[in-house]
C-alpha cells in the first residue's frame, strides 16, 4: 500500500525533506508526493532518484503536480 505526502503550499526544502523522511520509513513500495511548484517537482524527483527510487509518473493538475515514486 502506498503513502501520500502532501507538500502543497510549502516551499523548498520542506517538500524534499518530507519526501526523504517518508523514503526512510519504507525500504520499498510506492509514494505519491503532491507539490504545487515546478521547483518542488524537480527537487523532489532529484532527491528520490538520489535515494535509488524511480520517478514512475508525474501528473499535472489544477493544484500542482502528483509525483509517483517507487522502489521494488
N, CA, C and O of each residue as an XYZ file, in Angstrom:
288
protein
N       0.845     -1.189      0.000
C       0.000      0.000      0.000
C       0.881      1.240      0.000
O       1.859      1.308      0.745
N       0.548      2.201     -0.814
C       1.363      3.396     -0.939
C       1.036      4.446      0.110
O       0.059      4.341      0.852
N       1.870      5.440      0.141
C       1.738      6.539      1.084
C       1.649      7.830      0.284
O       2.203      7.921     -0.811
N       0.959      8.823      0.821
C       0.884     10.119      0.162
C       1.527     11.178      1.049
O       1.254     11.257      2.246
N       2.381     11.987      0.438
C       2.998     13.127      1.110
C       2.399     14.375      0.469
O       2.616     14.636     -0.714
N       1.649     15.140      1.248
C       1.032     16.360      0.728
C       1.891     17.556      1.125
O       1.826     18.037      2.256
N       2.698     18.028      0.172
C       3.599     19.149      0.441
C       3.166     20.402     -0.313
O       3.966     21.314     -0.522
N       1.894     20.445     -0.722
C       1.392     21.632     -1.417
C       1.379     22.822     -0.470
O       1.035     22.702      0.706
N       1.763     23.970     -1.009
C       1.771     25.183     -0.199
C       3.057     25.376      0.590
O       3.228     26.394      1.260
N       3.948     24.420      0.516
C       5.214     24.521      1.240
C       6.334     24.846      0.268
O       6.317     24.398     -0.879
N       7.305     25.623      0.722
C       8.419     25.958     -0.153
C       9.615     25.076      0.179
O       9.726     24.541      1.282
N      10.503     24.937     -0.795
C      11.692     24.110     -0.592
C      12.523     24.695      0.532
O      12.586     25.915      0.686
N      13.161     23.845      1.318
C      13.351     22.412      1.096
C      12.293     21.520      1.738
O      12.456     20.300      1.759
N      11.222     22.095      2.258
C      10.246     21.304      3.006
C       9.693     20.097      2.241
O       9.671     19.005      2.809
N       9.243     20.228      0.984
C       8.740     19.043      0.266
C       9.790     17.936      0.129
O       9.472     16.751      0.237
N      11.036     18.333     -0.111
C      12.116     17.344     -0.240
C      12.343     16.640      1.096
O      12.481     15.418      1.142
N      12.380     17.403      2.170
C      12.612     16.807      3.499
C      11.480     15.847      3.866
O      11.727     14.776      4.421
N      10.247     16.228      3.558
C       9.101     15.355      3.853
C       9.178     14.066      3.036
O       8.876     12.984      3.538
N       9.588     14.195      1.769
C       9.712     13.021      0.910
C      10.816     12.098      1.416
O      10.626     10.884      1.494
N      11.971     12.672      1.759
C      13.088     11.859      2.251
C      12.737     11.173      3.563
O      13.154     10.040      3.804
N      11.979     11.848      4.404
C      11.536     11.254      5.668
C      10.674     10.015      5.401
O      10.817      8.992      6.070
N       9.783     10.123      4.421
C       8.905      9.007      4.074
C       9.712      7.865      3.450
O       9.457      6.694      3.733
N      10.688      8.211      2.599
C      11.554      7.207      1.971
C      12.296      6.404      3.050
O      12.442      5.187      2.941
N      12.758      7.106      4.088
C      13.490      6.425      5.177
C      12.626      5.388      5.882
O      13.136      4.374      6.358
N      11.327      5.635      5.952
C      10.410      4.724      6.637
C      10.138      3.463      5.826
O       9.740      2.438      6.378
N      10.354      3.542      4.513
C       9.983      2.445      3.621
C      11.208      1.917      2.875
O      11.952      2.691      2.273
N      11.416      0.605      2.915
C      12.503      0.012      2.131
C      12.139     -0.007      0.657
O      12.987      0.161     -0.219
N      10.856     -0.217      0.412
C      10.367     -0.273     -0.969
C       8.894      0.049     -0.968
O       8.278      0.193      0.088
N       8.328      0.162     -2.161
C       6.910      0.462     -2.268
C       6.682      1.664     -3.147
O       7.476      1.962     -4.039
N       5.584      2.354     -2.887
C       5.208      3.492     -3.722
C       4.809      4.666     -2.842
O       4.121      4.501     -1.835
N       5.250      5.845     -3.236
C       4.909      7.079     -2.528
C       4.396      8.075     -3.554
O       5.001      8.252     -4.612
N       3.290      8.720     -3.248
C       2.771      9.794     -4.082
C       3.070     11.101     -3.353
O       2.704     11.275     -2.190
N       3.737     12.011     -4.049
C       4.089     13.302     -3.460
C       3.313     14.393     -4.200
O       3.377     14.490     -5.425
N       2.584     15.207     -3.445
C       1.808     16.303     -4.023
C       2.554     17.612     -3.768
O       2.823     17.970     -2.621
N       2.884     18.319     -4.844
C       3.569     19.615     -4.730
C       2.873     20.605     -5.665
O       2.101     20.211     -6.540
N       3.159     21.897     -5.468
C       2.466     22.881     -6.301
C       3.390     23.848     -7.033
O       2.933     24.877     -7.529
N       4.695     23.530     -7.108
C       5.601     24.373     -7.890
C       6.528     23.508     -8.734
O       6.807     22.356     -8.404
N       6.998     24.099     -9.837
C       7.962     23.401    -10.693
C       9.231     23.072     -9.924
O       9.788     21.983    -10.067
N       9.684     24.017     -9.109
C      10.918     23.816     -8.346
C      10.790     22.620     -7.418
O      11.690     21.783     -7.349
N       9.679     22.537     -6.710
C       9.463     21.403     -5.807
C       9.401     20.101     -6.586
O       9.940     19.084     -6.147
N       8.745     20.127     -7.741
C       8.646     18.927     -8.577
C      10.041     18.432     -8.957
O      10.346     17.246     -8.830
N      10.884     19.356     -9.425
C      12.245     18.982     -9.835
C      13.070     18.491     -8.646
O      13.763     17.479     -8.743
N      12.994     19.203     -7.534
C      13.809     18.850     -6.366
C      13.390     17.525     -5.745
O      14.242     16.732     -5.342
N      12.085     17.277     -5.664
C      11.594     16.009     -5.111
C      12.007     14.852     -6.025
O      12.440     13.802     -5.548
N      11.873     15.046     -7.329
C      12.264     13.997     -8.281
C      13.756     13.680     -8.149
O      14.148     12.513     -8.124
N      14.571     14.709     -8.067
C      16.021     14.534     -7.941
C      16.379     13.824     -6.629
O      17.224     12.929     -6.608
N      15.730     14.230     -5.550
C      16.011     13.624     -4.243
C      15.623     12.147     -4.239
O      16.354     11.316     -3.699
N      14.486     11.818     -4.833
C      14.038     10.422     -4.886
C      15.038      9.574     -5.656
O      15.407      8.486     -5.214
N      15.479     10.076     -6.817
C      16.452      9.338     -7.629
C      17.759      9.141     -6.873
O      18.387      8.088     -6.981
N      18.166     10.140     -6.116
C      19.423     10.039     -5.366
C      19.358      8.965     -4.284
O      20.391      8.480     -3.823
N      18.148      8.596     -3.883
C      17.955      7.558     -2.873
C      17.676      6.191     -3.506
O      17.375      5.226     -2.804
N      17.778      6.117     -4.831
C      17.571      4.847     -5.517
C      16.121      4.555     -5.872
O      15.781      3.427     -6.230
N      15.277      5.556     -5.775
C      13.857      5.411     -6.132
C      13.659      5.869     -7.566
O      14.431      6.681     -8.076
N      12.630      5.350     -8.213
C      12.312      5.729     -9.583
C      11.116      6.665     -9.598
O      10.162      6.493     -8.839
N      11.182      7.653    -10.470
C      10.020      8.521    -10.687
C       9.179      7.837    -11.757
O       9.533      7.827    -12.936
N       8.061      7.268    -11.324
C       7.210      6.489    -12.225
C       6.304      7.368    -13.073
O       6.073      7.086    -14.249
N       5.793      8.439    -12.466
C       4.772      9.225    -13.160
C       4.698     10.618    -12.548
O       4.737     10.773    -11.327
N       4.591     11.617    -13.396
C       4.343     12.989    -12.928
C       3.091     13.473    -13.648
O       3.058     13.571    -14.874
N       2.072     13.770    -12.866
C       0.793     14.210    -13.439
C       0.530     15.641    -12.996
O       0.593     15.959    -11.808
N       0.236     16.492    -13.955
C      -0.059     17.887    -13.643
C      -1.567     18.070    -13.554
O      -2.314     17.560    -14.389
N      -2.004     18.800    -12.537
C      -3.427     19.129    -12.441
C      -3.579     20.578    -11.981
O      -2.591     21.306    -11.887
N      -4.783     20.989    -11.700
C      -5.048     22.386    -11.322
C      -4.300     22.799    -10.061
O      -3.953     23.968     -9.895
N      -4.056     21.855     -9.186
C      -3.450     22.191     -7.898
C      -1.951     21.963     -7.857
O      -1.327     22.152     -6.813
N      -1.359     21.559     -8.979
C       0.081     21.351     -8.989
C       0.460     20.038     -9.647
O      -0.005     19.712    -10.739
N       1.304     19.299     -8.969
C       1.828     18.056     -9.531
C       1.640     16.898     -8.567
O       1.706     17.050     -7.347
N       1.404     15.741     -9.157
C       1.290     14.495     -8.397
C       2.435     13.617     -8.894
O       2.402     13.120    -10.019
N       3.443     13.432     -8.053
C       4.641     12.682     -8.422
C       4.554     11.309     -7.779
O       4.446     11.193     -6.558
N       4.602     10.275     -8.599
C       4.584      8.910     -8.076
C       5.987      8.334     -8.171
O       6.547      8.198     -9.259
N       6.547      7.996     -7.009
C       7.878      7.383     -6.975
C       7.755      5.981     -6.415
O       6.863      5.697     -5.616
N       8.656      5.103     -6.838
C       8.573      3.735     -6.331
C       9.940      3.089     -6.301
O      10.884      3.528     -6.957
N      10.012      2.031     -5.516
C      11.219      1.216     -5.423
C      10.783     -0.216     -5.182
O       9.982     -0.493     -4.290
N      11.317     -1.121     -5.985
C      10.968     -2.553     -5.854
C      11.831     -3.242     -4.829
O      11.674     -4.440     -4.594
